[in-house]
């Protein structure tokens, strides 16, 4: 199982704040296929962390990983 957490408005797009996906290994983009509205967002507007480390949609994930997906944060 891989845990995935959606932050900001991505939780609205995904329809949940957290999910557990039954997948032994794959890529972040494979996880996001379960949440197609997220994939409609331009890639440059998707920030991904895998186990707390910055990652890309092509980053490999495996059972036990924790993934966080969020939009860019801005302000000032």
Buried (B, 14 or more C-beta within 10 A) or exposed (E): EBEBBBBEEBBEBBEEEEBEBEBEEBBBBBBBEEBEEBBEBEEEEBBBBBEEEEBEBEBEBEEEBBBBBBBEEEEE
